[in-house]
């Protein structure tokens, strides 16, 4: 911001003593330090504003107002200048006027009486010939946030909604939202909601975007903006006119729309397909969400998988070329898509390899995804990549790598021999002199043993040695558990545990104590003579231990079972519970609830995917907005459904005919003599439900009048009466492209369709 040096009057003499008051030689009055004449920042600005009208240099005028706005931005209270700033509002300079409007909007709430004084000026500016001034004045008038200003705002707002300039109209639409938060009754009295629906047909896309946003917020309590087939198709057909922000607003409506039938669902997907080439990640994810929502109404097998296959390449490209924050968000959504359709991203596994410049959050997520996209063909590469990441200096990354290796082995994702290979790698990691790696490897081996009991021979050898050097409690508890499971093939297992029992008082973590108690009990039934005495000492100490209630109760249970149990086999069955997991099952913590996944997918492209939980868990109930799918019933479900159904049958028949023949190969005689199919003229606002499988017979066939005359005025009147909803978008594949517009015009003329104008573009023909 430009700074300007302003002349200041020094209130002190060169000696640093304030001058005498009243021109006399007496001592200065002590109260003079607190009088209004004392110079200060706000006082200096007030003097400059009072001389504002006499200043001729426009740049200096702007600099004065800029300094006031700068102080306001820094948090300095300049509300005392409100009166002077109101006098400055009478200017022709748009920059100054905009800054003054900003000042008034900021301090109007604290000074309502003074703010009301500028109402006339703002209302007058709403009639200014410059649309920028009209829009700025209306925005400032609506931003005063004063209930007593509502009556002054309604009339300019209604007039602005019909303004000839798009900027004024879109500002007026946002003004309706500000009015809604001030006085909701005004909206009903002035029928603003109906006006917003009418403005969805506005020729300017920015105005339509604001209408969608305002309607969604105003009608949030009733499930969001009401949508039907006419509105949906109208907006989708205009997608090319919208900017990125507008496209997002329209795409957010698609998941809430219920197609009338499968044909309409595919039609909407075809309209949205070009948006997959967008560079905007938000719009891209919104298209995916729209596709997945539309797929719920389609009966084709594997449609969701086909959608994910279609978007795979673009999302990978976008993920690798964006910022780290964008990459993380895209990875979270890719993770959700992998859970929805496993196997689709398996061939792109190299895109999920770690890169040195990536932030830790992205690296952590990639490590977890690599385990989910493993299959027998890529398992060697992925296992090698994860094994290299284990030695990373980042301990969290190293731990996640070990867990991903364990997940691959437990789920048998790598095919034959993969689990054995990973087990050998983990056994080597247990002997590493890296505390967190050996601890995680031991925990992973305990999980693998439960899944693959046949790997006991590979896991057992390093256990006694690893127990001596294991420092982390979780790793030590896992080693103790493995010793209990492998006690039959590890000769020194009882003696390893006996050393821990003798030093029981030095053991602090309850996790280690519980594992020690359980493993000792298991060893007792495998090797009773060696374990009997040490088990007795352990039970005595454990039953007297009150540091952990679980440990104490378990020790009492074992003690009473051994003391009162008449059948040793019954006690053995209680202690030696089968902890192995069947081949087709996963650990309970790995099973992703289908209901939770389906609920998360209904909130795709939101923070719910990033947090991994539904919005009700991180948004307060009073701030929750539940959008409903609409329409609940299509007009085709009513009595007039037969008419609309017959119309759909006509369209289907025409489309079928065109698909069977090329437009350039159709003889003129066939076009003129073909018997037309159809029914009476329809009301196309009755868009809706599933059409009947067969065309409904109609008393009168649909025909075009060969020789019909119409004056220009009559044509304009009839054309103006046609609503935007009365339209059909039909995609007709052709077996061969026409050579020129003349070929098409000749055939249209034979069908009594007049062409007023036509033109050839590089990729399309246009006819009017």
N, C-alpha and C positions, 0 to 999 in steps of 0.2 A: 504494500500500500504506500502510495506516495506521501512523503512528509514535507511540510512547509514550515519554515521559520516564521514565527509571528512576532511583531514588535511588542515588547514588554516594557512597562514603566517600573523602574527600580524604586521600591518604596523606602530604601535606605540610602543614606549618604555614603560617601567613600570611606568614612571612618567606621561604618557599620552601625551607627546609631540612628534610630528612626527620627525623622524630622519632627520639630515641635508642632503641636496641634494649634489651629487657629491663627497661625502666623506669629504668635508671641514667643517669648523666650523662656516660658515656663517649662516645667517638666512634662513629659508626655503622659497622657491619660492611660492608665493600665488597661482599661477596657478596649483600647483601640486595636488590640490584637484580635479581637473577636467581632469586630464590626464587619458589615457587608462589604466595605471598601477593600478588605484584605484580598490580595490576589491569590488565586488558586486555579486548578485545572478547570473545574466546572464553571467557576465565575468568569474565567477567561473566555470559555466557549460561549457563555451567555452574552458577553459583550460583542463577540464576533457575530453572533446570530442577530443581535439587535441592529447591527450595521450591515446586515446581509443585503437589504434592498438597495443600498447605495453602492455596493460593490459591483463593478462593471466587468471584471475579469471572471469569465465562466469557470476557468480552471480553479481559481482560488475559491469560488463558491463551492465547487465540488469537494475541494480539499477540506473545507470547514465541515461539511456534512460527513465526509469520510472519517474525520477525526472523532466526531460524535459517535458514529457507528462503531469505530474501533474501541472507544472507551466502553461502550455498551457490551461489545463482544468480550472484552477482558474482564467483565464483571463489575466495572465501576458503575455506581448508581448515578445515572444522568437523567432520572425522571423529572428533576427540577427544570429541565429544559423543555418540557412538553409544550408549554405555552409558546415559547419562541419557535419551536419546530413546527407548530401548527400554522404559524404565520408564513413559514417558508414553503408550505405546501402549494401556494399559489405561484407556480412556476411552469414554464413551458419545457424546461429541460427534463427529459425522460429519466436520466440517470439520477438527478437530484430527487425527482418525484418518487422513484422506486425506493431510494434509501429512506426518505421521510415516511413512506408507507410502512416500511419495515420497522422503523422506530415506533410508530403509532401502534402497530399490531403487538409489539413487545410490551408496551407499558399501558395499554388500554385497560387491562383487567385491574391494575392497581389504581388507576385514575379514571373511573367510569364517567364521572361528571365532565371532566375535561375532554375525554374522548368523544363524548356526544357532540361537542362543539364542532368537530370536524366532519360531522355527518353530512352536512349540506355540501361541503366541498367534494367529498367522496361521491355523493349521489350525482353532483353536477358532472364530475369526471366520468361517470358511467355513461353519459351522453356525448362524450368527446368524439370528435370525428376520427381520431387515431385509434385503431382497434387495440393497440398495445396499451394505451392509457385506459381504455374502457376495461380491458381485462385486469390490469393491475389495480384499478380502483375497486372493481367488484371483488377481487381476491382480498384486498385489504378490508373492505367493508364486511365481508363474511368472516374475516379472521379476528375481528375485534372481540369475539367470544363474550358478548354482553347480552343477557336475555332481553334487556330493554331495547336492544337494537333490532330485534327480529322484525318488528313492524316496518322499519325503514328498509330492510333488506329484501323483503318479499317481492315488492314491485320491480326493483332493478333486476332481481334474479330471474323473474318470469320473462322480462323483456330480453335479457341476455341469452336465455335458452333458445330464442328465435333469431339471434343476431346473425348477420350475414358472414361474419368472420369466424373461422373454426377455433381460433385461440380464445375468443370470448365465450364461445359455446362450451368448450371443454373446461374452462375456468368456472363457468356457471354450474356445470355438472358437479364439480367438486364442492362448489358452494352449497349444493343441496345436502351433501353429507355433513357439512359444518352446521347447517340449519337443523339437521336431524338430531345432532348431539345437543343442540340448544333447546329445541322445542319440537317434539315429534308430532304434536297436533297440527302444526303449520303444514306439514307434509300432506296430511289427509285433507286439510281444507283446500289446499291449492292443487291437489291431485298430482303431486310431483312424481310419484312412483309410476303412474300411467305415462307421464311425459317421458320418463327415462326409458320405458319400454318402447315408446314411439321413436325415440332418438337412436335406438339400435340400428335404424335404417339411415342414419346420418351419412352423408357422402364422405366425411372425414373419418379416417380410421382411429385417430387419437381420441376423438369425441366418443366413438363407440367403446373404445378401451376403458375410458373413464366411466361410462355408463355401466359396464359390466362390473367394475370394481365397486362402484357405489351401490349398485343393486345387491351385490353379494353381502356387503356390510350392513345395509339397511335391513335386509331380509334374513340375516344370520339366524335369528331365533326361529324362523320357520323353515330352516333347512337350506337357505341360500336362494339365489335368484331362480325364479321359475323358468324352466326351459321346456320347449316342445320341439317337434320335428321341424317346423317352419323356421324357428329361431336358430336351431342348430345348423341346418343346412345353409341358411343365409350367412351365418358367421363363417362357416368352413369354406364356403365359396369365395369369401373375401379375404382369406388368410394371406394372400400375396400382397395385400395393401397394408397390412399391419407391420409395425416395427417389432423388434424383439420383445419388448415389454407387452405389447398388445397380443402377440402370438401366444405368450405364456398365459395371458388372461383367458383367451379363447380355449386353449388346450386344457386348462383346468376345468372347463365345463364338460369336456368329452367324457371323462370317467363317470360323471353324474348322469349321463344321458343313456336311456335304455332304447336301443334301436327297435324299430317297429318289426323288423324281421331280419333274417340272416343276410339277405341281399343288401339291405341298407347298411348293415354292419360292415360288410365287405366294401361297400361304396365309400363309407367314411374312412376306412383304412386306406383305400386308394387315394383319397384326397390328402391324407396325412403323410403318405409315403415320401413325397418329395422333401419333407422337413427333416428326414433322416440325414440329409446332406448339410444341415445347418452347422455352424461353428459354435453356436450357443449351447453350452452344456445343459442349462436349465430347460431350454426348449426341447433338446434331444431327449432328456429323461422324461419330460412331460409327454412326448410322443410315445415312448415305451410304455408309460403308465396307461395312456389312452388305448394302445393296442391290447395290453393285458386285460384291461377292463372290458373292452369290446369282445375279447375272446370268451368271456363268461357266457355270452349269449349265442355263441357259435357251437354247433354240434360236431364239427369236423374233428377227427381224432388227431391228437398231437399238435393242435393249433398253437398252444403256448410254446412248445418246443420250436416250431417253425418261426415264431416271432423272435425268440431269443437268438436263433441262428441268423435271422435277418439283421439283427442289430449288433451282432458280435463284432464284426469288422469295424464299423464306425466307432463303437465305444472303445475298442482297443486303441484305435488311432487317436481319439480324443484324450484318452488316459495318458498316453505316452508323450503328448505334446503340450500339456497344460502346466499350470503352476502346481506346487506341491500340495496346496490346500485343495485345489480342484481335483488333483489326482487321488487324494485320500477319499473325498466324497464319491468319486466315480468308483473307486475300489470297493467301498462299502456297498454300493448298489450292484456292482458285479458279484460281490459275495452273496447278496440276496438272490440274484439270478442263478448263481451256481446251486444254491440250495433248492431253488424252484425247479431247475432243469439240470440235474447232474450230467456231466460228460460233455456239455456243449463247448466249454472253454478248454477242454483237455489239450487240444492240439496247439493252443496258443500259450503253452506253459512257459516258454522262454521270455514272454513279455512280463512275467511276474518274477523274474530273477532280480536280485537286489543290485542297485547301483550305488556307488560310493557317495554321490552327491545328494541322495535322497534323504529326507528327514526321517527320524526314528519312527514316527507314527506310521509312515508309509511302509517302511521296512517290516515293522511288526505285523502289519496287515497282510503283506505279501507272503510272509512266512506261513501264516495260517492258511492262506488261500492255496499255496502250493500243495499242502497236504490234501486238499479237497479235490484237486484236479489231477491227482495221480492215477495212472492206469498202467497195465503191464507194459505198454510200449514206451512210455516216458519215465517209468519208475527209476531206472538206473541213473538218468540225468538228474532227476529231482533229488534222489537220495544223496548223490554226490554233491549237489549244490547245498543241501541242508547240512551235510557233514562238514563242509567248509565253513559254514556260518557258525558252527558250534564253537570254533576257536576265536570268534569275534571278541573284541575287548568290551563290547556292550553286554553286560551280564544278562539283561532282560532279553536281548536278541538271541543270546546263546541258549538261554532256557527255553525260549519258544521254539528254537530249532530242534532241540532234543524232544520236546513234546510233539512236534510235527512228525518226527521220525517214528515215535511211538504210535501215533495215530495211524500212520500208513501201515505199520506192522500189525496193529490190532484189527484193523478193518480189512486186511488182506487186499489192499488196493493195488499192490505191485505185482500180483501174480505169483506163480510158483517160485520158491526160493528167495523171495524178497524179504519175508519175515526173518529167515535165518541170517541173511546178509545184514539186516539192520541190527539183529541181536548181537552178532559178532562185533559190529561197530560200537554198540552201547557197552558191551563188556570191556572193550578197550578204553572207553571213556571213563568207566568206573575206576580204572587204575591211574587216570590222569591226576596230576598234582594241581588240579584246579577245583576248588571246593564246590562251587555252584554247578559245574559240569558233572562231576562225579555224583553229586546229590541228585540232580535231575535224571541222570542215567540210571541210577538205582531205582528211582521211582518209576521210570519208564519200564525197566525190566520186570518189576513186580506186576505191572499192568499186562505186559506181554505174556508172562507166565500164566496168568489167569486165562488168557485167550488161547495160548498155544502151550499146553502142558507138555507136549513132546519136546520142547526146547530146554527142558530142565538140565540136560547134560551140558549144554553150552553155557548156561547161566551159573551153575554151581561152583566151578573151580575158583573164581576170584573172591568169593564171598568172605571167607575168614580173613583174608588179607585186607579187603576193603573195609571191614568193620573197625580195624585198628586206626585207620587214618580218616574215617568219615567224621566230619565236624558238624555239618548241618543236621538238625534234628529230624527233618523229613527224610533225608537220605539214610540216616542211621536207622530210623524206624522201618524203612523199606528193606534194608539189608537184613535186619532181624526177622522181618516177615519171611524173606526168602530163605533164611536159614531154617525156619520152622517148616517150610514147604519142601526144602531139599535135604532135610535131616537124614534121610535114608541113604543118600549118596555122598554126604559130606561128613567124614569121620570125626572131624574136630568140632562139629557144630555144638554139642553140649558144653564143651569146655570154653568155647567162645562166649556163650551166654552166661556161663558160671562166673566169669570175670565181671560181667556187668551186674550180676546179682550180688556179688560180694561188695561192689561199689554202688549199691542201690541208692544210698543216701546222697550220693553226689549227682545223681541224675535229676535234672530239673524239668525237662519237657514231659508233660503227661503223655504225649503221643508215643514217646519212646518206651515209657513204662507199660502202657497198654500193649504195645507190640511185643515187648519182652514177656509179659504174662501169657499172652496168647500163644506165642511160639514155644515157650517152655512147656505149656500144657500139651501141645501137639507132639513135641519131642518125647514127652513122658510115655505116650502110647506107642511110639516107635522104638524107643530104647529105654525101658523102665529102670533097669538097674543103675544106669549112669545118671539118670535125671531125678530119681526119687528124692534124694536128700536136698538137692538144690531147689527143687520145686517146693518142698516144705518151707525152706527159709524164705523163698520169694512170697509164698502165700501169707506167711506171718507178717512180713513187712508191708505187703500190699493191703492187707485187711486193716492194718494200723495206720495206713496213709490216708489222711483226710484232705490232702491237697486237691484231689480230683474225685468227684462223686462217682463218675463212670468207672474209674479204676477200682475204687473201693467196692462198689456193688458187684462188679464182675469177679473180683477176687473172692468175695463171700459166696457167690454162686458156684464157682469152681470148688471151693473148699467144702461146701455142703453136699455137692454132687459126689465128690470123692469119699466123703465120710459116711454118707447115708445110702449111696448107690449100691444096691445088691447085685445089679447087672452091670459089669464093667463095659460090655459092648454098648449099652445104652448111653453111658457116660461118654464113651469114645465117639459115638455118633453125634452127640451134642457138641463136643469140642472140635472134632475134625469135620466141620461142615464143608461141603463141596463149594469152593469159591470160584470155580472155573466158569467161563462165559461160553455158551454154545457158539458154534461157528457163524450162524446167521444173525446173531444178536450183537448189540453194541452196549457199551456202558451206559447207564441211565443218564449220566451228565452229557453224553454225546448225542443222545436222541433229541432232535429238534422237534418240538411239538408241532404237529401239522396245523392245529388250530391257531397257534401263535404265529406260524409262518403265514397262513392265509390272512390273518388279521394285519400283520405287518405289510403284506403286499397291498392291502387296501389303503395304506398310507405311504405308498411308494413316492419317491421324489420329495420326501419331507425329512424333518429331523428324526423321525422315528427310525428310519433306516440307519442313520448315523449312530444313534444311541442304542439301537438293537432292542428297543422296547416300544410299546404302543404309547400314543400321546397322552393317554389318561394317567400315565405314571410320572410325567414331568410337566404337565400343564394343569393348573388349578381348575377345579370343576367350573367355577364361575367364568373362566376365560375360554372354556372349550366351545368350539363351534362344530356341530355335527351337520354335515351336508348330506342331503337325501338324494337318492337317484330318482330321476324323473324322465318322462311322465309315468305315474303309477298305472294309468290306463291310456291306451291310444284311441283316437276317434274311430279307428277301424273296428274296435270292439263293439261299437254301438249299432243302431239299426241301419245307419247309412253306410255300413261297412261294405255292403255288396257293390255299391257304386265305385268306391275307391278301389276295391279289389279287382273289379273288372278293368279299371284304368291301369292297374299294375299288370294285368294280364295282357292288355294291348301293348304296353311298353315292352313286355317280355317277348311278345310275338314279333314286334318290329325289330327288336334287337337280334332275335334269332334269325330273321330273314337277312338282315344286313351281314351277320357273321357268315352266312352261307355263300354270299356272293360279293364280288368286288363292285365298288360303285362305278368303276370305269367299264365293267363288263356287263352291266345290267342293260338289257335292251329297252328302248324307249317304249315299245309296245307293251312290254311286261309291266312297266311302271304305270301306264295309263289304264291298262285293262285289269290290273290286279284288283281283286275284291278286297276292299278295306275291312279291317276288323276293328271292333271297338264298341263303344256305347256312347251314351249321351255325354255332354260336356260336364266335367267334374268341378266341384269346389275343392281346389287343391289344398286348402287349409286343413282338410280332413286327412292329414298325414297320420299314419299310425301303425296298427298292429299287423299281425301275420296275414298275408293275402290268402284267399281261398285257393286250393290247388288247381281248380279249373275255372276258366272265364265264365262270368255270369252272363247269361243271354240278356240282351237289351232290346226293347221294342224298336229303337231307331239306330241305324248304323251311323258312325261318325264319318262325315264327308266334307270336303272343301268345295265351296262354290266356285265354279270355273271363272265366271265373269262377274266380278263384284266391284263396285265403285264406292269410294269413300273420300269425302272432302278432307282437307288438311285439319280443319277445326274439329271435325268429328273424330278423326284419328287421334288427335292430341287428347281429346276428352276421354276416349276409350282407353288410351294408353296410360293416362294419369290415374284412371280408376283401377288399374291392375296393381295388386299389392305385390311386394317383394316375395311373399311366401308362395305366390302362385307361379312356381317354377319347377322344372324338372332338370336334374343333371343326369345325363345318360352317357355312360362310357361305352362306346361301340367299337370293338376291335374290327379292323378291315383286313381282308386278305391281300389287298393291294392298295397302294396310295394313289389318289387321283393325280393326273398330270398337271392340271391347272385349275384355276377357279372357274374357267368357262365350262369344263366338263361337269362340275358340280351344279353350276347354275342351270345348265341345260336340263339336267335330270330333275332339279327342283321345279323348274318351270312346267315340265310335263306332269308333275304332281300338284300343279296349281299353287305352288309356293313362290311368291314374288320376292325377288332379291333387290333391295334398294341400293346396297353398296357392298363391295367385297374388296378384299386385299390379300396379298401374299406376304407372309413373313418367313424368315429362315426356317422356322420349325413348325409353323402352323398356318392354316387358312382361316380367314374371318369373313363371315357373311352377316349382313343385316337385312 
